[in-house]
Amino acid sequence: MAERSTAAVDVADNSGEQPLTAKADQSTADGVAKNPERDTDSDQAQGSGGTEGSGRKASPPELHSGHKLARRYRLEECVTRLDGFSSWRAVDEKLRRAVGVHLLPADHARARSVLAAARASALLGDPRFVQVLDAVEENDLVYVVHEWLPDATELTTLLTAGPLEPHDAYQMVSQIASAMAAAHREGLAHLRLNPNAVLRTSTGQWRIRGLAVNAALRGISSDTPQRTDTEAIGALLYAALTQRWPYESDAYGLSGLPKDVGLIAPDQVRAGVHRGLSELAMRALVNDGATASRHEAPCTTPEELVKAIGEMPRIRPPEPAFTAPPEYQRTTYQQGAYGRPAPHPGATPQPITTPPPPLQSRTGKALKWAVSALLIAALGLGSWQLADALMDQGGKSDDTNKSQQTDDGGKGAAQRKPTPISIKGSQEFVAKGDPQHPGDVAKTYDGNPSTYWRTKTFNEGPTIAPYKPGVGIVYDLGSAKSLSTATVSLRYPGDHTTVELYSADSLTPPSLESMHQIGKVTSTGTTATVKLSKPVKTQYVLVWLTAVPYSGSDPSAYAGAGYKQAIGEVKFTG
């Protein structure tokens, strides 16, 4: 069932601001009553990304470092100048953060298509893509403002050090393919998907920049956009496995294949390449008249590629390498040498002689026996007194032991207290259709219960299916932790809210099937506590809602009755 937002569609960045808001067409607004999932938040703001057509034509202002757009975006460094447009690193002085800006004259032949592509990309709102924050025509200039990720590294740079490990390559192709499948479901294509457009963040998440916009800037189009993007994903995987570009020409700092040889499978180009990933690359790279792989059919759309990845055995990350501790050095002391300085290195050790025992006389023997008798008598007296004291304390000890056994449940040791696990990052997980509110996920662990991440409103419920299998957020615990309990604070009580927990291999898992369910609970109140039957060691945890209550009667609810839920705070303990 199709999913659409109503009158306003917000494009939120990580700070919660809404620099760009676009209106849906009238047909969308008229179709709200039939829409099974809608966004009816009363605090949504509508704004304009600028005005088109100022009514006069003037020469564009000269652009230089320090030039300011819209009294907000200060240009810092030109990174690209090509085909009449330029790309800049800039600073958003209002939000005090770095951004990227594409600039071209308003009378440029591709200005209209660039604006349209930027606004369409912004409406997608998928966090797996570098987000478009603003798209404006102003003072005879057209400019597109997008996220700037200072902690991210291009795939081009990563490959200069060598091919990716199998698990990294698997995560890359899984995340890129699922993101492009979601974009094509909304009618968007990339058409410029190359190693410069793929970024890996410091948390291991893969992001795609330039969706639709990069192709519009360069005037690129395709009659088979899904096939074009799928083949591009195959080329990315091929390069990640072999450190070679799968065509004859060199590109992106990579050497091409030998001429007149044709397309060679990655596991034939480089030893040790994962067999399953090698076949997957060939299935995506197949051209007309070529065979995809040894046995499998070609993948011609990102959706088919996602399905093929889901059918592969999961590739687990390599075991962490531990440095062996130094071998235990046993220290021995020679008799009579304790406390002496160590001999100089290289010196020959001198034998230690023990003086002979002194001659014993009859007087010495008598004294010896007398002292021994006195010691035995003292020990006997002391033992009797000690035994008497122990008997006096026996009753008290028994009472103490019984009390301790009662308090400890018969285990004789205090119960271990739950240990809070801090959350280092988060990402909304989209298994089907549109995201909910990806810009608000950090509000679920900011320590403020009044801020929240919420679902959209569903016309039917409480089960979210068949609109979606569920909605939720993946949390990064920083490293593998032993998880035993998850406590989820909910905004709306009602019939019931079903919360499921899954362990994942990354912050952006390719599918729900790639994760392992570890817990489930149904709550009718405002707190859902998921207690695991036994602790599970994992770094990434998905909190997944599969049923939400009817909350239209709640006077504090946002406008519109229906089935919805919001998460205020999530806490994990181990």
Sequence and secondary structure as in RCSB ss.txt:
>XXXX:A:sequence
MAERSTAAVDVADNSGEQPLTAKADQSTADGVAKNPERDTDSDQAQGSGGTEGSGRKASPPELHSGHKLARRYRL
EECVTRLDGFSSWRAVDEKLRRAVGVHLLPADHARARSVLAAARASALLGDPRFVQVLDAVEENDLVYVVHEWLP
DATELTTLLTAGPLEPHDAYQMVSQIASAMAAAHREGLAHLRLNPNAVLRTSTGQWRIRGLAVNAALRGISSDTP
QRTDTEAIGALLYAALTQRWPYESDAYGLSGLPKDVGLIAPDQVRAGVHRGLSELAMRALVNDGATASRHEAPCT
TPEELVKAIGEMPRIRPPEPAFTAPPEYQRTTYQQGAYGRPAPHPGATPQPITTPPPPLQSRTGKALKWAVSALL
IAALGLGSWQLADALMDQGGKSDDTNKSQQTDDGGKGAAQRKPTPISIKGSQEFVAKGDPQHPGDVAKTYDGNPS
TYWRTKTFNEGPTIAPYKPGVGIVYDLGSAKSLSTATVSLRYPGDHTTVELYSADSLTPPSLESMHQIGKVTSTG
TTATVKLSKPVKTQYVLVWLTAVPYSGSDPSAYAGAGYKQAIGEVKFTG
>XXXX:A:secstr
      SEEEE  TTS   EEEE  HHHHHTGGG SEE   TT     S  S  SS        TT EETTTEEE
EEEEEEETTEEEEEEEETTTTEEEEEEEEETTSTTHHHHHHHHHHHHHH  TTB  EEEEEEETTEEEEEEE  T
T EEHHHHHTT    HHHHHHHHHHHHHHHHHHHHTT   S  STTSEEE TTS EEE  TTHHHHHTT   SSH
HHHHHHHHHHHHHHHHHSB SSSS BTTBB   TTS    HHHHSTT  HHHHHHHHHHH  TT   SSSS    
SHHHHHHHHHHS                      TT TT     TT               HHHHHHHHHHHHHH
HHHHHHHHHHHHHHHHHHHHHHHHHHHHHHHHTTTSSS      EE   EEEEE SSSS S GGGGGGGGSS TT
  EE  EESS SB TTT S EEEEEEEEEEEEEEEEEEEES  SS EEEEEEEESSSS S GGGSEEEEEEEESS
SEEEEEEEEEEEEEEEEEEEEE  B TT TTS SS SB  EEEEEEEE 
